Amino acid sequence: MNITWSGSVDRLALERAVDQLPAGYRLVFILRDIEGYDSAEIAFMPDCTIGNIKLKLHLAQLKLRNTQRALPRQQKRR
């Protein structure tokens, strides 16, 4: 996966965290937050509703946020 991300977030750590997301969360996160599709466009995929897309996106973002918060603690232990 090739994520273009600028700012203070470690790009490699973010890529690893995104790769660890469950497949459905990862797909929605990439389509919405990286590729820029809106929820209605993603909801045209089979078996998806806008509510389902928003839930998966929210849960993916929470998992990524928690992963990023845990990184400094893990790095200090080394």
mmCIF file of the N, C-alpha and C atoms, coordinates in Angstrom:
data_MODEL
# 
_entry.id   MODEL 
# 
loop_
_atom_site.group_PDB 
_atom_site.id 
_atom_site.type_symbol 
_atom_site.label_atom_id 
_atom_site.label_alt_id 
_atom_site.label_comp_id 
_atom_site.label_asym_id 
_atom_site.label_entity_id 
_atom_site.label_seq_id 
_atom_site.pdbx_PDB_ins_code 
_atom_site.Cartn_x 
_atom_site.Cartn_y 
_atom_site.Cartn_z 
_atom_site.occupancy 
_atom_site.B_iso_or_equiv 
_atom_site.pdbx_formal_charge 
_atom_site.auth_seq_id 
_atom_site.auth_comp_id 
_atom_site.auth_asym_id 
_atom_site.auth_atom_id 
_atom_site.pdbx_PDB_model_num 
ATOM 1   N N  . MET A 1 1  ? 0.846   -1.171 0.000  1.00 0.00 ? 1  MET A N  1 
ATOM 2   C CA . MET A 1 1  ? 0.000   0.000  0.000  1.00 0.00 ? 1  MET A CA 1 
ATOM 3   C C  . MET A 1 1  ? 0.893   1.236  0.000  1.00 0.00 ? 1  MET A C  1 
ATOM 4   N N  . ASN A 1 2  ? 0.496   2.235  -0.730 1.00 0.00 ? 2  ASN A N  1 
ATOM 5   C CA . ASN A 1 2  ? 1.271   3.461  -0.792 1.00 0.00 ? 2  ASN A CA 1 
ATOM 6   C C  . ASN A 1 2  ? 0.391   4.611  -0.328 1.00 0.00 ? 2  ASN A C  1 
ATOM 7   N N  . ILE A 1 3  ? 0.579   5.044  0.915  1.00 0.00 ? 3  ILE A N  1 
ATOM 8   C CA . ILE A 1 3  ? -0.206  6.132  1.493  1.00 0.00 ? 3  ILE A CA 1 
ATOM 9   C C  . ILE A 1 3  ? 0.606   7.404  1.420  1.00 0.00 ? 3  ILE A C  1 
ATOM 10  N N  . THR A 1 4  ? -0.001  8.453  0.893  1.00 0.00 ? 4  THR A N  1 
ATOM 11  C CA . THR A 1 4  ? 0.652   9.751  0.888  1.00 0.00 ? 4  THR A CA 1 
ATOM 12  C C  . THR A 1 4  ? 0.102   10.524 2.069  1.00 0.00 ? 4  THR A C  1 
ATOM 13  N N  . TRP A 1 5  ? 0.937   10.782 3.056  1.00 0.00 ? 5  TRP A N  1 
ATOM 14  C CA . TRP A 1 5  ? 0.486   11.417 4.284  1.00 0.00 ? 5  TRP A CA 1 
ATOM 15  C C  . TRP A 1 5  ? 1.564   12.394 4.720  1.00 0.00 ? 5  TRP A C  1 
ATOM 16  N N  . SER A 1 6  ? 1.193   13.604 4.994  1.00 0.00 ? 6  SER A N  1 
ATOM 17  C CA . SER A 1 6  ? 2.179   14.572 5.463  1.00 0.00 ? 6  SER A CA 1 
ATOM 18  C C  . SER A 1 6  ? 1.860   14.952 6.898  1.00 0.00 ? 6  SER A C  1 
ATOM 19  N N  . GLY A 1 7  ? 2.808   15.555 7.567  1.00 0.00 ? 7  GLY A N  1 
ATOM 20  C CA . GLY A 1 7  ? 2.603   15.956 8.948  1.00 0.00 ? 7  GLY A CA 1 
ATOM 21  C C  . GLY A 1 7  ? 3.525   15.201 9.863  1.00 0.00 ? 7  GLY A C  1 
ATOM 22  N N  . SER A 1 8  ? 3.198   15.237 11.148 1.00 0.00 ? 8  SER A N  1 
ATOM 23  C CA . SER A 1 8  ? 4.081   14.648 12.142 1.00 0.00 ? 8  SER A CA 1 
ATOM 24  C C  . SER A 1 8  ? 3.877   13.159 12.349 1.00 0.00 ? 8  SER A C  1 
ATOM 25  N N  . VAL A 1 9  ? 2.868   12.589 11.699 1.00 0.00 ? 9  VAL A N  1 
ATOM 26  C CA . VAL A 1 9  ? 2.600   11.165 11.859 1.00 0.00 ? 9  VAL A CA 1 
ATOM 27  C C  . VAL A 1 9  ? 3.664   10.381 11.095 1.00 0.00 ? 9  VAL A C  1 
ATOM 28  N N  . ASP A 1 10 ? 4.236   9.391  11.717 1.00 0.00 ? 10 ASP A N  1 
ATOM 29  C CA . ASP A 1 10 ? 5.205   8.531  11.061 1.00 0.00 ? 10 ASP A CA 1 
ATOM 30  C C  . ASP A 1 10 ? 4.496   7.728  9.983  1.00 0.00 ? 10 ASP A C  1 
ATOM 31  N N  . ARG A 1 11 ? 4.827   7.999  8.738  1.00 0.00 ? 11 ARG A N  1 
ATOM 32  C CA . ARG A 1 11 ? 4.142   7.380  7.607  1.00 0.00 ? 11 ARG A CA 1 
ATOM 33  C C  . ARG A 1 11 ? 4.237   5.857  7.630  1.00 0.00 ? 11 ARG A C  1 
ATOM 34  N N  . LEU A 1 12 ? 5.387   5.336  7.943  1.00 0.00 ? 12 LEU A N  1 
ATOM 35  C CA . LEU A 1 12 ? 5.545   3.876  7.970  1.00 0.00 ? 12 LEU A CA 1 
ATOM 36  C C  . LEU A 1 12 ? 4.715   3.240  9.074  1.00 0.00 ? 12 LEU A C  1 
ATOM 37  N N  . ALA A 1 13 ? 4.677   3.869  10.231 1.00 0.00 ? 13 ALA A N  1 
ATOM 38  C CA . ALA A 1 13 ? 3.865   3.349  11.331 1.00 0.00 ? 13 ALA A CA 1 
ATOM 39  C C  . ALA A 1 13 ? 2.391   3.382  10.951 1.00 0.00 ? 13 ALA A C  1 
ATOM 40  N N  . LEU A 1 14 ? 1.983   4.445  10.267 1.00 0.00 ? 14 LEU A N  1 
ATOM 41  C CA . LEU A 1 14 ? 0.589   4.544  9.830  1.00 0.00 ? 14 LEU A CA 1 
ATOM 42  C C  . LEU A 1 14 ? 0.269   3.459  8.810  1.00 0.00 ? 14 LEU A C  1 
ATOM 43  N N  . GLU A 1 15 ? 1.165   3.240  7.851  1.00 0.00 ? 15 GLU A N  1 
ATOM 44  C CA . GLU A 1 15 ? 0.932   2.194  6.855  1.00 0.00 ? 15 GLU A CA 1 
ATOM 45  C C  . GLU A 1 15 ? 0.797   0.828  7.522  1.00 0.00 ? 15 GLU A C  1 
ATOM 46  N N  . ARG A 1 16 ? 1.660   0.550  8.492  1.00 0.00 ? 16 ARG A N  1 
ATOM 47  C CA . ARG A 1 16 ? 1.580   -0.728 9.211  1.00 0.00 ? 16 ARG A CA 1 
ATOM 48  C C  . ARG A 1 16 ? 0.257   -0.847 9.960  1.00 0.00 ? 16 ARG A C  1 
ATOM 49  N N  . ALA A 1 17 ? -0.160  0.238  10.589 1.00 0.00 ? 17 ALA A N  1 
ATOM 50  C CA . ALA A 1 17 ? -1.419  0.224  11.347 1.00 0.00 ? 17 ALA A CA 1 
ATOM 51  C C  . ALA A 1 17 ? -2.610  0.008  10.411 1.00 0.00 ? 17 ALA A C  1 
ATOM 52  N N  . VAL A 1 18 ? -2.605  0.658  9.259  1.00 0.00 ? 18 VAL A N  1 
ATOM 53  C CA . VAL A 1 18 ? -3.696  0.487  8.289  1.00 0.00 ? 18 VAL A CA 1 
ATOM 54  C C  . VAL A 1 18 ? -3.713  -0.952 7.780  1.00 0.00 ? 18 VAL A C  1 
ATOM 55  N N  . ASP A 1 19 ? -2.542  -1.513 7.528  1.00 0.00 ? 19 ASP A N  1 
ATOM 56  C CA . ASP A 1 19 ? -2.465  -2.906 7.061  1.00 0.00 ? 19 ASP A CA 1 
ATOM 57  C C  . ASP A 1 19 ? -3.021  -3.893 8.082  1.00 0.00 ? 19 ASP A C  1 
ATOM 58  N N  . GLN A 1 20 ? -3.006  -3.538 9.356  1.00 0.00 ? 20 GLN A N  1 
ATOM 59  C CA . GLN A 1 20 ? -3.493  -4.423 10.415 1.00 0.00 ? 20 GLN A CA 1 
ATOM 60  C C  . GLN A 1 20 ? -4.997  -4.312 10.660 1.00 0.00 ? 20 GLN A C  1 
ATOM 61  N N  . LEU A 1 21 ? -5.637  -3.338 10.037 1.00 0.00 ? 21 LEU A N  1 
ATOM 62  C CA . LEU A 1 21 ? -7.094  -3.198 10.189 1.00 0.00 ? 21 LEU A CA 1 
ATOM 63  C C  . LEU A 1 21 ? -7.802  -4.391 9.551  1.00 0.00 ? 21 LEU A C  1 
ATOM 64  N N  . PRO A 1 22 ? -8.976  -4.759 10.092 1.00 0.00 ? 22 PRO A N  1 
ATOM 65  C CA . PRO A 1 22 ? -9.783  -5.781 9.415  1.00 0.00 ? 22 PRO A CA 1 
ATOM 66  C C  . PRO A 1 22 ? -10.085 -5.314 7.981  1.00 0.00 ? 22 PRO A C  1 
ATOM 67  N N  . ALA A 1 23 ? -10.214 -6.253 7.065  1.00 0.00 ? 23 ALA A N  1 
ATOM 68  C CA . ALA A 1 23 ? -10.346 -5.944 5.635  1.00 0.00 ? 23 ALA A CA 1 
ATOM 69  C C  . ALA A 1 23 ? -11.438 -4.912 5.329  1.00 0.00 ? 23 ALA A C  1 
ATOM 70  N N  . GLY A 1 24 ? -12.618 -5.063 5.911  1.00 0.00 ? 24 GLY A N  1 
ATOM 71  C CA . GLY A 1 24 ? -13.708 -4.124 5.648  1.00 0.00 ? 24 GLY A CA 1 
ATOM 72  C C  . GLY A 1 24 ? -13.401 -2.719 6.132  1.00 0.00 ? 24 GLY A C  1 
ATOM 73  N N  . TYR A 1 25 ? -12.806 -2.606 7.313  1.00 0.00 ? 25 TYR A N  1 
ATOM 74  C CA . TYR A 1 25 ? -12.431 -1.297 7.849  1.00 0.00 ? 25 TYR A CA 1 
ATOM 75  C C  . TYR A 1 25 ? -11.353 -0.665 6.982  1.00 0.00 ? 25 TYR A C  1 
ATOM 76  N N  . ARG A 1 26 ? -10.371 -1.484 6.588  1.00 0.00 ? 26 ARG A N  1 
ATOM 77  C CA . ARG A 1 26 ? -9.245  -0.990 5.795  1.00 0.00 ? 26 ARG A CA 1 
ATOM 78  C C  . ARG A 1 26 ? -9.750  -0.440 4.462  1.00 0.00 ? 26 ARG A C  1 
ATOM 79  N N  . LEU A 1 27 ? -10.637 -1.186 3.803  1.00 0.00 ? 27 LEU A N  1 
ATOM 80  C CA . LEU A 1 27 ? -11.160 -0.752 2.512  1.00 0.00 ? 27 LEU A CA 1 
ATOM 81  C C  . LEU A 1 27 ? -11.887 0.578  2.633  1.00 0.00 ? 27 LEU A C  1 
ATOM 82  N N  . VAL A 1 28 ? -12.772 0.693  3.609  1.00 0.00 ? 28 VAL A N  1 
ATOM 83  C CA . VAL A 1 28 ? -13.530 1.933  3.797  1.00 0.00 ? 28 VAL A CA 1 
ATOM 84  C C  . VAL A 1 28 ? -12.597 3.086  4.158  1.00 0.00 ? 28 VAL A C  1 
ATOM 85  N N  . PHE A 1 29 ? -11.632 2.844  5.037  1.00 0.00 ? 29 PHE A N  1 
ATOM 86  C CA . PHE A 1 29 ? -10.695 3.895  5.422  1.00 0.00 ? 29 PHE A CA 1 
ATOM 87  C C  . PHE A 1 29 ? -9.913  4.398  4.207  1.00 0.00 ? 29 PHE A C  1 
ATOM 88  N N  . ILE A 1 30 ? -9.416  3.469  3.393  1.00 0.00 ? 30 ILE A N  1 
ATOM 89  C CA . ILE A 1 30 ? -8.629  3.863  2.221  1.00 0.00 ? 30 ILE A CA 1 
ATOM 90  C C  . ILE A 1 30 ? -9.492  4.619  1.217  1.00 0.00 ? 30 ILE A C  1 
ATOM 91  N N  . LEU A 1 31 ? -10.684 4.093  0.941  1.00 0.00 ? 31 LEU A N  1 
ATOM 92  C CA . LEU A 1 31 ? -11.557 4.762  -0.029 1.00 0.00 ? 31 LEU A CA 1 
ATOM 93  C C  . LEU A 1 31 ? -11.967 6.153  0.436  1.00 0.00 ? 31 LEU A C  1 
ATOM 94  N N  . ARG A 1 32 ? -12.271 6.291  1.704  1.00 0.00 ? 32 ARG A N  1 
ATOM 95  C CA . ARG A 1 32 ? -12.781 7.568  2.229  1.00 0.00 ? 32 ARG A CA 1 
ATOM 96  C C  . ARG A 1 32 ? -11.657 8.557  2.561  1.00 0.00 ? 32 ARG A C  1 
ATOM 97  N N  . ASP A 1 33 ? -10.743 8.158  3.438  1.00 0.00 ? 33 ASP A N  1 
ATOM 98  C CA . ASP A 1 33 ? -9.755  9.105  3.961  1.00 0.00 ? 33 ASP A CA 1 
ATOM 99  C C  . ASP A 1 33 ? -8.520  9.260  3.088  1.00 0.00 ? 33 ASP A C  1 
ATOM 100 N N  . ILE A 1 34 ? -8.244  8.296  2.227  1.00 0.00 ? 34 ILE A N  1 
ATOM 101 C CA . ILE A 1 34 ? -7.051  8.409  1.394  1.00 0.00 ? 34 ILE A CA 1 
ATOM 102 C C  . ILE A 1 34 ? -7.423  8.728  -0.052 1.00 0.00 ? 34 ILE A C  1 
ATOM 103 N N  . GLU A 1 35 ? -8.378  7.983  -0.603 1.00 0.00 ? 35 GLU A N  1 
ATOM 104 C CA . GLU A 1 35 ? -8.774  8.200  -1.994 1.00 0.00 ? 35 GLU A CA 1 
ATOM 105 C C  . GLU A 1 35 ? -9.763  9.359  -2.158 1.00 0.00 ? 35 GLU A C  1 
ATOM 106 N N  . GLY A 1 36 ? -10.471 9.724  -1.078 1.00 0.00 ? 36 GLY A N  1 
ATOM 107 C CA . GLY A 1 36 ? -11.343 10.890 -1.115 1.00 0.00 ? 36 GLY A CA 1 
ATOM 108 C C  . GLY A 1 36 ? -12.782 10.651 -1.561 1.00 0.00 ? 36 GLY A C  1 
ATOM 109 N N  . TYR A 1 37 ? -13.207 9.389  -1.641 1.00 0.00 ? 37 TYR A N  1 
ATOM 110 C CA . TYR A 1 37 ? -14.601 9.119  -1.985 1.00 0.00 ? 37 TYR A CA 1 
ATOM 111 C C  . TYR A 1 37 ? -15.485 9.502  -0.800 1.00 0.00 ? 37 TYR A C  1 
ATOM 112 N N  . ASP A 1 38 ? -16.727 9.908  -1.084 1.00 0.00 ? 38 ASP A N  1 
ATOM 113 C CA . ASP A 1 38 ? -17.621 10.198 0.035  1.00 0.00 ? 38 ASP A CA 1 
ATOM 114 C C  . ASP A 1 38 ? -18.430 8.944  0.374  1.00 0.00 ? 38 ASP A C  1 
ATOM 115 N N  . SER A 1 39 ? -19.093 8.995  1.505  1.00 0.00 ? 39 SER A N  1 
ATOM 116 C CA . SER A 1 39 ? -19.816 7.815  2.007  1.00 0.00 ? 39 SER A CA 1 
ATOM 117 C C  . SER A 1 39 ? -20.863 7.315  1.024  1.00 0.00 ? 39 SER A C  1 
ATOM 118 N N  . ALA A 1 40 ? -21.551 8.230  0.350  1.00 0.00 ? 40 ALA A N  1 
ATOM 119 C CA . ALA A 1 40 ? -22.588 7.833  -0.608 1.00 0.00 ? 40 ALA A CA 1 
ATOM 120 C C  . ALA A 1 40 ? -21.980 7.073  -1.783 1.00 0.00 ? 40 ALA A C  1 
ATOM 121 N N  . GLU A 1 41 ? -20.805 7.500  -2.242 1.00 0.00 ? 41 GLU A N  1 
ATOM 122 C CA . GLU A 1 41 ? -20.147 6.794  -3.348 1.00 0.00 ? 41 GLU A CA 1 
ATOM 123 C C  . GLU A 1 41 ? -19.718 5.386  -2.922 1.00 0.00 ? 41 GLU A C  1 
ATOM 124 N N  . ILE A 1 42 ? -19.195 5.271  -1.717 1.00 0.00 ? 42 ILE A N  1 
ATOM 125 C CA . ILE A 1 42 ? -18.742 3.969  -1.219 1.00 0.00 ? 42 ILE A CA 1 
ATOM 126 C C  . ILE A 1 42 ? -19.944 3.051  -0.993 1.00 0.00 ? 42 ILE A C  1 
ATOM 127 N N  . ALA A 1 43 ? -21.083 3.623  -0.620 1.00 0.00 ? 43 ALA A N  1 
ATOM 128 C CA . ALA A 1 43 ? -22.276 2.834  -0.324 1.00 0.00 ? 43 ALA A CA 1 
ATOM 129 C C  . ALA A 1 43 ? -22.849 2.153  -1.564 1.00 0.00 ? 43 ALA A C  1 
ATOM 130 N N  . PHE A 1 44 ? -22.398 2.523  -2.756 1.00 0.00 ? 44 PHE A N  1 
ATOM 131 C CA . PHE A 1 44 ? -22.852 1.846  -3.972 1.00 0.00 ? 44 PHE A CA 1 
ATOM 132 C C  . PHE A 1 44 ? -22.239 0.455  -4.099 1.00 0.00 ? 44 PHE A C  1 
ATOM 133 N N  . MET A 1 45 ? -21.260 0.145  -3.272 1.00 0.00 ? 45 MET A N  1 
ATOM 134 C CA . MET A 1 45 ? -20.679 -1.194 -3.275 1.00 0.00 ? 45 MET A CA 1 
ATOM 135 C C  . MET A 1 45 ? -21.737 -2.170 -2.779 1.00 0.00 ? 45 MET A C  1 
ATOM 136 N N  . PRO A 1 46 ? -21.674 -3.427 -3.225 1.00 0.00 ? 46 PRO A N  1 
ATOM 137 C CA . PRO A 1 46 ? -22.687 -4.402 -2.785 1.00 0.00 ? 46 PRO A CA 1 
ATOM 138 C C  . PRO A 1 46 ? -22.736 -4.553 -1.264 1.00 0.00 ? 46 PRO A C  1 
ATOM 139 N N  . ASP A 1 47 ? -23.938 -4.695 -0.734 1.00 0.00 ? 47 ASP A N  1 
ATOM 140 C CA . ASP A 1 47 ? -24.169 -4.942 0.689  1.00 0.00 ? 47 ASP A CA 1 
ATOM 141 C C  . ASP A 1 47 ? -23.667 -3.832 1.613  1.00 0.00 ? 47 ASP A C  1 
ATOM 142 N N  . CYS A 1 48 ? -23.617 -2.617 1.138  1.00 0.00 ? 48 CYS A N  1 
ATOM 143 C CA . CYS A 1 48 ? -23.171 -1.505 1.984  1.00 0.00 ? 48 CYS A CA 1 
ATOM 144 C C  . CYS A 1 48 ? -24.242 -0.429 2.032  1.00 0.00 ? 48 CYS A C  1 
ATOM 145 N N  . THR A 1 49 ? -24.434 0.119  3.219  1.00 0.00 ? 49 THR A N  1 
ATOM 146 C CA . THR A 1 49 ? -25.309 1.275  3.389  1.00 0.00 ? 49 THR A CA 1 
ATOM 147 C C  . THR A 1 49 ? -24.452 2.429  3.877  1.00 0.00 ? 49 THR A C  1 
ATOM 148 N N  . ILE A 1 50 ? -24.962 3.625  3.791  1.00 0.00 ? 50 ILE A N  1 
ATOM 149 C CA . ILE A 1 50 ? -24.209 4.786  4.266  1.00 0.00 ? 50 ILE A CA 1 
ATOM 150 C C  . ILE A 1 50 ? -23.926 4.635  5.758  1.00 0.00 ? 50 ILE A C  1 
ATOM 151 N N  . GLY A 1 51 ? -24.908 4.155  6.515  1.00 0.00 ? 51 GLY A N  1 
ATOM 152 C CA . GLY A 1 51 ? -24.705 3.946  7.946  1.00 0.00 ? 51 GLY A CA 1 
ATOM 153 C C  . GLY A 1 51 ? -23.600 2.942  8.226  1.00 0.00 ? 51 GLY A C  1 
ATOM 154 N N  . ASN A 1 52 ? -23.576 1.861  7.457  1.00 0.00 ? 52 ASN A N  1 
ATOM 155 C CA . ASN A 1 52 ? -22.548 0.835  7.604  1.00 0.00 ? 52 ASN A CA 1 
ATOM 156 C C  . ASN A 1 52 ? -21.165 1.411  7.281  1.00 0.00 ? 52 ASN A C  1 
ATOM 157 N N  . ILE A 1 53 ? -21.084 2.209  6.221  1.00 0.00 ? 53 ILE A N  1 
ATOM 158 C CA . ILE A 1 53 ? -19.817 2.838  5.824  1.00 0.00 ? 53 ILE A CA 1 
ATOM 159 C C  . ILE A 1 53 ? -19.329 3.757  6.941  1.00 0.00 ? 53 ILE A C  1 
ATOM 160 N N  . LYS A 1 54 ? -20.226 4.582  7.463  1.00 0.00 ? 54 LYS A N  1 
ATOM 161 C CA . LYS A 1 54 ? -19.833 5.524  8.522  1.00 0.00 ? 54 LYS A CA 1 
ATOM 162 C C  . LYS A 1 54 ? -19.376 4.795  9.779  1.00 0.00 ? 54 LYS A C  1 
ATOM 163 N N  . LEU A 1 55 ? -20.050 3.697  10.121 1.00 0.00 ? 55 LEU A N  1 
ATOM 164 C CA . LEU A 1 55 ? -19.651 2.919  11.290 1.00 0.00 ? 55 LEU A CA 1 
ATOM 165 C C  . LEU A 1 55 ? -18.264 2.317  11.087 1.00 0.00 ? 55 LEU A C  1 
ATOM 166 N N  . LYS A 1 56 ? -18.036 1.683  9.934  1.00 0.00 ? 56 LYS A N  1 
ATOM 167 C CA . LYS A 1 56 ? -16.730 1.082  9.665  1.00 0.00 ? 56 LYS A CA 1 
ATOM 168 C C  . LYS A 1 56 ? -15.620 2.134  9.663  1.00 0.00 ? 56 LYS A C  1 
ATOM 169 N N  . LEU A 1 57 ? -15.899 3.295  9.083  1.00 0.00 ? 57 LEU A N  1 
ATOM 170 C CA . LEU A 1 57 ? -14.907 4.365  9.063  1.00 0.00 ? 57 LEU A CA 1 
ATOM 171 C C  . LEU A 1 57 ? -14.589 4.830  10.481 1.00 0.00 ? 57 LEU A C  1 
ATOM 172 N N  . HIS A 1 58 ? -15.614 5.015  11.285 1.00 0.00 ? 58 HIS A N  1 
ATOM 173 C CA . HIS A 1 58 ? -15.423 5.453  12.670 1.00 0.00 ? 58 HIS A CA 1 
ATOM 174 C C  . HIS A 1 58 ? -14.599 4.430  13.452 1.00 0.00 ? 58 HIS A C  1 
ATOM 175 N N  . LEU A 1 59 ? -14.941 3.155  13.319 1.00 0.00 ? 59 LEU A N  1 
ATOM 176 C CA . LEU A 1 59 ? -14.209 2.109  14.041 1.00 0.00 ? 59 LEU A CA 1 
ATOM 177 C C  . LEU A 1 59 ? -12.769 1.998  13.547 1.00 0.00 ? 59 LEU A C  1 
ATOM 178 N N  . ALA A 1 60 ? -12.558 2.154  12.247 1.00 0.00 ? 60 ALA A N  1 
ATOM 179 C CA . ALA A 1 60 ? -11.192 2.135  11.700 1.00 0.00 ? 60 ALA A CA 1 
ATOM 180 C C  . ALA A 1 60 ? -10.379 3.288  12.266 1.00 0.00 ? 60 ALA A C  1 
ATOM 181 N N  . GLN A 1 61 ? -10.973 4.474  12.304 1.00 0.00 ? 61 GLN A N  1 
ATOM 182 C CA . GLN A 1 61 ? -10.261 5.638  12.835 1.00 0.00 ? 61 GLN A CA 1 
ATOM 183 C C  . GLN A 1 61 ? -9.938  5.461  14.319 1.00 0.00 ? 61 GLN A C  1 
ATOM 184 N N  . LEU A 1 62 ? -10.864 4.884  15.086 1.00 0.00 ? 62 LEU A N  1 
ATOM 185 C CA . LEU A 1 62 ? -10.600 4.618  16.502 1.00 0.00 ? 62 LEU A CA 1 
ATOM 186 C C  . LEU A 1 62 ? -9.438  3.637  16.674 1.00 0.00 ? 62 LEU A C  1 
ATOM 187 N N  . LYS A 1 63 ? -9.444  2.568  15.884 1.00 0.00 ? 63 LYS A N  1 
ATOM 188 C CA . LYS A 1 63 ? -8.363  1.585  15.972 1.00 0.00 ? 63 LYS A CA 1 
ATOM 189 C C  . LYS A 1 63 ? -7.025  2.222  15.613 1.00 0.00 ? 63 LYS A C  1 
ATOM 190 N N  . LEU A 1 64 ? -7.003  3.041  14.570 1.00 0.00 ? 64 LEU A N  1 
ATOM 191 C CA . LEU A 1 64 ? -5.759  3.704  14.172 1.00 0.00 ? 64 LEU A CA 1 
ATOM 192 C C  . LEU A 1 64 ? -5.287  4.689  15.241 1.00 0.00 ? 64 LEU A C  1 
ATOM 193 N N  . ARG A 1 65 ? -6.228  5.434  15.808 1.00 0.00 ? 65 ARG A N  1 
ATOM 194 C CA . ARG A 1 65 ? -5.886  6.385  16.864 1.00 0.00 ? 65 ARG A CA 1 
ATOM 195 C C  . ARG A 1 65 ? -5.299  5.659  18.071 1.00 0.00 ? 65 ARG A C  1 
ATOM 196 N N  . ASN A 1 66 ? -5.910  4.555  18.452 1.00 0.00 ? 66 ASN A N  1 
ATOM 197 C CA . ASN A 1 66 ? -5.404  3.786  19.596 1.00 0.00 ? 66 ASN A CA 1 
ATOM 198 C C  . ASN A 1 66 ? -4.041  3.186  19.291 1.00 0.00 ? 66 ASN A C  1 
ATOM 199 N N  . THR A 1 67 ? -3.832  2.747  18.067 1.00 0.00 ? 67 THR A N  1 
ATOM 200 C CA . THR A 1 67 ? -2.529  2.218  17.673 1.00 0.00 ? 67 THR A CA 1 
ATOM 201 C C  . THR A 1 67 ? -1.467  3.306  17.744 1.00 0.00 ? 67 THR A C  1 
ATOM 202 N N  . GLN A 1 68 ? -1.797  4.493  17.267 1.00 0.00 ? 68 GLN A N  1 
ATOM 203 C CA . GLN A 1 68 ? -0.840  5.600  17.277 1.00 0.00 ? 68 GLN A CA 1 
ATOM 204 C C  . GLN A 1 68 ? -0.519  6.044  18.700 1.00 0.00 ? 68 GLN A C  1 
ATOM 205 N N  . ARG A 1 69 ? -1.503  6.018  19.572 1.00 0.00 ? 69 ARG A N  1 
ATOM 206 C CA . ARG A 1 69 ? -1.269  6.393  20.978 1.00 0.00 ? 69 ARG A CA 1 
ATOM 207 C C  . ARG A 1 69 ? -0.370  5.389  21.677 1.00 0.00 ? 69 ARG A C  1 
ATOM 208 N N  . ALA A 1 70 ? -0.456  4.126  21.299 1.00 0.00 ? 70 ALA A N  1 
ATOM 209 C CA . ALA A 1 70 ? 0.333   3.075  21.935 1.00 0.00 ? 70 ALA A CA 1 
ATOM 210 C C  . ALA A 1 70 ? 1.779   3.082  21.458 1.00 0.00 ? 70 ALA A C  1 
ATOM 211 N N  . LEU A 1 71 ? 2.064   3.662  20.302 1.00 0.00 ? 71 LEU A N  1 
ATOM 212 C CA . LEU A 1 71 ? 3.418   3.631  19.757 1.00 0.00 ? 71 LEU A CA 1 
ATOM 213 C C  . LEU A 1 71 ? 4.474   4.241  20.675 1.00 0.00 ? 71 LEU A C  1 
ATOM 214 N N  . PRO A 1 72 ? 4.295   5.446  21.208 1.00 0.00 ? 72 PRO A N  1 
ATOM 215 C CA . PRO A 1 72 ? 5.343   6.004  22.064 1.00 0.00 ? 72 PRO A CA 1 
ATOM 216 C C  . PRO A 1 72 ? 5.641   5.132  23.275 1.00 0.00 ? 72 PRO A C  1 
ATOM 217 N N  . ARG A 1 73 ? 4.614   4.520  23.862 1.00 0.00 ? 73 ARG A N  1 
ATOM 218 C CA . ARG A 1 73 ? 4.825   3.645  25.020 1.00 0.00 ? 73 ARG A CA 1 
ATOM 219 C C  . ARG A 1 73 ? 5.617   2.409  24.622 1.00 0.00 ? 73 ARG A C  1 
ATOM 220 N N  . GLN A 1 74 ? 5.309   1.842  23.455 1.00 0.00 ? 74 GLN A N  1 
ATOM 221 C CA . GLN A 1 74 ? 6.032   0.652  23.011 1.00 0.00 ? 74 GLN A CA 1 
ATOM 222 C C  . GLN A 1 74 ? 7.470   0.983  22.690 1.00 0.00 ? 74 GLN A C  1 
ATOM 223 N N  . GLN A 1 75 ? 7.727   2.142  22.105 1.00 0.00 ? 75 GLN A N  1 
ATOM 224 C CA . GLN A 1 75 ? 9.082   2.520  21.727 1.00 0.00 ? 75 GLN A CA 1 
ATOM 225 C C  . GLN A 1 75 ? 9.935   2.805  22.962 1.00 0.00 ? 75 GLN A C  1 
ATOM 226 N N  . LYS A 1 76 ? 9.332   3.314  24.033 1.00 0.00 ? 76 LYS A N  1 
ATOM 227 C CA . LYS A 1 76 ? 10.069  3.591  25.269 1.00 0.00 ? 76 LYS A CA 1 
ATOM 228 C C  . LYS A 1 76 ? 10.532  2.308  25.943 1.00 0.00 ? 76 LYS A C  1 
ATOM 229 N N  . ARG A 1 77 ? 9.782   1.237  25.763 1.00 0.00 ? 77 ARG A N  1 
ATOM 230 C CA . ARG A 1 77 ? 10.128  -0.035 26.401 1.00 0.00 ? 77 ARG A CA 1 
ATOM 231 C C  . ARG A 1 77 ? 11.358  -0.669 25.765 1.00 0.00 ? 77 ARG A C  1 
ATOM 232 N N  . ARG A 1 78 ? 11.666  -0.330 24.559 1.00 0.00 ? 78 ARG A N  1 
ATOM 233 C CA . ARG A 1 78 ? 12.799  -0.947 23.847 1.00 0.00 ? 78 ARG A CA 1 
ATOM 234 C C  . ARG A 1 78 ? 14.111  -0.450 24.335 1.00 0.00 ? 78 ARG A C  1 
# 
